[in-house]
Amino acid sequence: MAKQALLVVSFGTSYHETYHKTIEAIENDLKAAFPEADFFHAYTSKMIIGKLKKRDGIVMDTPAEALEKIKAGGYAEVVCQATHIINGHEFYRMIREMRPYQDVFERFIVGRPLLSSHADFEAMAGVLADLLPPLSPVDAWVFMGHGTDHYANSCYPAMDHYLKACGSNLFMATVEGYPTLKDVTAALHAGHYRRVGLMPFMVVAGDHALNDMAGADGDSWQSRLRAEGFDVASVVRGLGEYPSVRAMFIDHAQNGTELKELI
């Protein structure tokens, strides 16, 4: 059997507790799915890599640095799984960084981000709906996505559409894209909802979830919705904490695409 490397690439997090619950949990499930492969991991966020090194003395590889180690180790095959949610800036930055290695290995497979097909959207909507308690006509849930200026931001309004197939009281909003919290707040008022649950639609429950969503200051989503008269509760758990979400990443890795086809 050809010597195989498993490379898991994430945006990254500087919150150790959520790393163990989310990114590391995904990595461990992928290790179990590829028992013959040797494990490597990398972060795409240079800011987080720098912070971990300066604050904690933790050295995390970039994708290129990890691939140099894999190349030096004489591996013939690479299976790379990205833990990004959309095919946006971070994913394609990773692909560009990997481009020089497309002919280095006999086989180089890349698993797509979480939302990469119609089947992914359908599955993800079902997963989210199943995570929620029974809802009354006055209950609504809002999922906080990151959002981006990349055209892949279209995944978020698309996800909102798929959620509506599971319930008219499920909404997607983003921190840095569309739909915005203002858009969703108007819909919450129009639907005469009184109780609103908030949940991050992000792999890790990091700064955005802890502060922008559930923070105590007046600018957080929780505070802003309370100021609008809603009874608000927040669930601060990253998507990586849920086995059903991790299973989607495993499926993507097992059914990945040759790197050359992504360049």
N, C-alpha and C positions, 0 to 999 in steps of 0.2 A: 504493500500500500504506500502511495506517495505521502511524504511527510507534509502534514497539513497544519496551518496556523489559523486560529480563530481570532479576529480583530474586532473588538466592539468599540465603536466611536460614538461619543456623546458630546453634547455642548459642554457639559460639566456643571459642577456645583461646588461652592465653598462651604456648604452646610454639611458637616459630617453625618449628622443624624439622618437627614433625608437621603444622603448618598447611600447609606447602608440599606435603607428601606426601599430605594427605587433603582438607581443605576446598578448598584451591586447585586440587587435581586434579579434584575434583567440579565446581568453578566452570568450569574450562577445558573439561571435557567438555560441560558445558551450553552454554557459549559456542559450541562447535563445532556443537551440535545446533540452536542458534537463531542462525544467522549474521547475520540481518537485524536482530536486537535489540541495543540498547545495554545494556551490563552495569552492574548495581548490586549491592552486597551489604550485608548487615547482620548484627549479632549480637543475640540475645535476652538474653544474660547481661549484666546491668548491672555485675556484679562484674568480669567479664573486660574489658568496655569500659573501666571505670575503671582497672584495673590496666595495660592497654596504654597508656592515655593518660599515667598517672603515671610508669610505669617506662620506656617507650620513646618517648613523644611521638607514638604512633600514635592517630589519631582514627578510630574505627569508628562508623558510624551504627547507631541502633536502626531497626527496621522503619519506624516513623513518620517518622523523619528522612529515611530513604531515599525514602519515598513523597512527602515534601514536595519533594525534589529532582526526582523523576519528574514530579510535578504541575507544578512550575515549568518543566520542560523541554517541556511541551506534548505529552506522550505520550498516545496514544489507547488503547493496549492495554498491559496488564501481565501477564507470566507470572511467577509467583512459585513457586519450588521451595524447600521446607524440607528441610534435611539432618538433621532429627531422626529418630530410629529409631521412636518410638511416638507415637501421638496423645495425648500427655499434657499436663502443665502448660505446658511451654514452647511447644508447638504452639498450644494454645488461647489462651495469652497473646498469641502473635503474631496470631492471628485477631482477638482483641478489639482489639488495637492498630490493626489494619487496618480495622476496622468503619467508621470515619468516611469511608473512601475508597471505599466500595462503589459509590457513584453518581458518583464523580469521573471515572472512566474509562469509555470505551465498552465495554471488555471487561476483566475482571480474573479471571484463571485462577490457581488455586492447586494445586500438585502436593502430594499427601499424603506423609507420612513413610514411611519404609522398610517398616514392617510395618502395612499398612492393609487387607489382604484375604487371603482363603484362598490365592490365587495367590502373593502376596508371601511367605507363610510357607513354602509349598512350594518356591518358587524360592530363598529364603534358606537353607533346610536343605540343598538341593542344592549351593549355592555353598560353604557351610561344609564339607560333606563332601568336596567336590572339592579344597579347599585342603590337606587333610591327607595325610600320607604313608600307605602301607599299614600297617594296624594288626594286631598279633597279639592273641590272646585275653587277654593281660595288660596291653594298652595301653588307655588311656582319654583323652579330651580333655574339658576343662571350659572353657566360654566364660563370660567375666565380663561380665554386663550391669550397667547402672547400678541399675535398680530405682527405684521411686517409691511414694509413698502415694496416687497417683492410681489410679483404677480401671483405667487402661490398663496397670497392672503385670501384668494377666492375660496380656499378650502374652508375658511371659517363661516362665511354665509352659506356655503354648501352644507356644512355640518349642521348649521341651524335648520336648514331645510329637512335634512334627514331626521333630526331630532323631532321635528313637528310630526313626522309620520308615527312617532312613538307617543306623542302627547302634545297638545297645543300649549301646555304650560311648561315646556322645556325650551330654554333659550341659550344661545351662544353669543358672547360679547368678547371684545378684545381690549388689551391694554394699549396697543400701538397700531391698531388697524381698524377694520370694519367687520362686523357691526361694533358700535361703541356702546358703552354703558348708557349714555343718553338715549340712544336708539331703543335699547331694551327697556329702559325705565318708562318711556312713553308707552311701549307695548304692555308693560305690567299694569300701568294705570288703566289703559284701555280694556284690559282683561278683567279688571276689578279684583286683582289678587291682593291678598292682605299679608300673607306669609311668604317669605322668599328665602330659599336656601342658596348658598354660594359654594362652589366647588372649583378648584383649579383644573383647567384642561391643559395641563403641563406635565411632563414626565416627572419632574421633581417639584416638591413643595418648598421652594426657596424664597427669595426676596419678594417676588411678585405676590406669591400666595400669602406669606406672613405679613407683609406690610401693605402692598397695594390693594389686596383683597380684604384681608381680615384684620388689618391694623387698627389701632385705637384712635389714630389722628383723624381729623375731619375730612381728609382727602381720600381715605380708603373707600372702596366700594361698599363695604359694610356700613360705614358711617353715612355715606351719601344716600344710600337707600333708606336707612333709618330716618334721615332728615326729610325724606319724601313720604314718610308715614308708614313704611313697611316694617313688619316684625321680621328681623333678619337673623339667621344663624349660618355660621360658616363651618365647612368641613375642610380642614387643612391636611389633605392627603394627596400626594402626587399620583399620577396615573400608573407609574411604575410599581406602586404598592399592590396593584390588583393583578392576580394571576391570569385573569382573562385578557388583560392588556398585554402582559408579558408573552402570553401564548401567541398573540398576533405578531410580535417581533420574531419569535421562533419560526413561525410559518413563513415570514418574509425571508429569513436567512436560509431556510431550507428550499425556498423557491426563488432564489436570487437571480440576478442578471449579470452577465459578463461585463466587467469594467469597460471593455472596449465599446460596448453598445451604449454606454452612458456618456461617452466623451464626444 
